[in-house]
């Protein structure tokens, strides 16, 4: 199984991704055949900083769970109002 195929299962979820030139926390928007679209989140302000297209063969590590991911999900969830969809 290719990494991109596995990442499709985690679209719209928060992840940590390390690639050849950097690493960031963020939300996986979509996983295409060659590239993934990834919204980087600033962990200090919990706001989206930028959207990156990352060439899939450059991805070295993907962390789907863990304490840091759980903290980001909790912070983002606490900022949502009751009326957000």
C-alpha positions as CSV (number, residue, x, y, z in Angstrom):
1,X,0.0,0.0,0.0
2,X,1.3,3.5,-0.9
3,X,1.4,6.2,1.7
4,X,-1.0,8.4,-0.3
5,X,-3.6,5.6,-0.3
6,X,-3.3,5.3,3.5
7,X,-3.5,9.1,4.0
8,X,-6.8,9.2,2.2
9,X,-8.3,7.5,5.2
10,X,-7.2,10.5,7.4
11,X,-8.5,13.4,5.3
12,X,-10.0,16.2,7.4
13,X,-8.1,15.1,10.5
14,X,-5.3,16.7,12.5
15,X,-1.8,15.2,11.9
16,X,1.8,15.9,12.4
17,X,3.8,15.5,9.1
18,X,7.6,15.6,8.7
19,X,8.8,15.9,5.1
20,X,12.3,16.5,3.6
21,X,12.5,20.2,4.3
22,X,10.3,20.7,7.4
23,X,7.6,19.4,9.8
24,X,4.4,20.9,11.0
25,X,1.1,20.2,12.8
26,X,-2.1,20.7,10.7
27,X,-5.2,19.4,9.1
28,X,-5.0,17.1,6.1
29,X,-7.4,18.5,3.5
30,X,-6.9,16.0,0.7
31,X,-4.5,13.3,-0.5
32,X,-4.1,13.1,-4.3
33,X,-2.0,10.8,-6.4
34,X,1.2,12.9,-6.2
35,X,0.5,15.7,-3.7
36,X,-1.3,16.2,-0.4
37,X,-3.0,19.5,0.6
38,X,-2.2,20.3,4.2
39,X,-3.4,23.3,6.3
40,X,-0.7,24.2,8.7
41,X,-1.9,25.3,12.2
42,X,0.0,27.7,14.4
43,X,0.1,25.8,17.7
44,X,0.4,29.0,19.7
45,X,-2.7,30.7,18.4
46,X,-4.5,27.6,17.0
47,X,-5.2,29.5,13.8
48,X,-4.4,28.3,10.3
49,X,-1.2,29.8,9.1
50,X,-0.9,28.6,5.5
51,X,-1.9,25.8,3.1
52,X,0.9,23.7,1.6
53,X,0.9,21.2,-1.2
54,X,3.5,18.6,-0.3
55,X,4.9,16.1,-2.9
56,X,4.1,12.7,-1.4
57,X,7.5,11.0,-2.0
58,X,9.1,13.7,0.2
59,X,7.0,12.7,3.3
60,X,9.2,11.0,5.9
61,X,6.8,10.7,8.9
62,X,3.1,11.0,9.7
63,X,1.9,11.0,13.3
64,X,-1.9,10.5,13.6
65,X,-2.3,10.3,17.3
66,X,-0.5,11.2,20.5
67,X,-0.6,13.8,23.2
68,X,0.3,16.7,21.0
69,X,-2.4,15.9,18.4
70,X,-5.0,15.4,21.2
71,X,-4.1,18.8,22.6
72,X,-4.5,20.5,19.2
73,X,-7.9,18.8,18.7
74,X,-9.0,19.9,22.2
75,X,-7.9,23.5,21.7
76,X,-9.6,23.8,18.3
77,X,-12.7,22.1,19.7
78,X,-12.9,24.6,22.6
79,X,-12.8,27.5,20.2
80,X,-15.8,26.3,18.3
81,X,-19.2,27.8,19.1
82,X,-22.3,25.7,19.5
83,X,-23.6,27.0,16.1
84,X,-20.5,26.0,14.1
85,X,-21.1,23.2,11.6
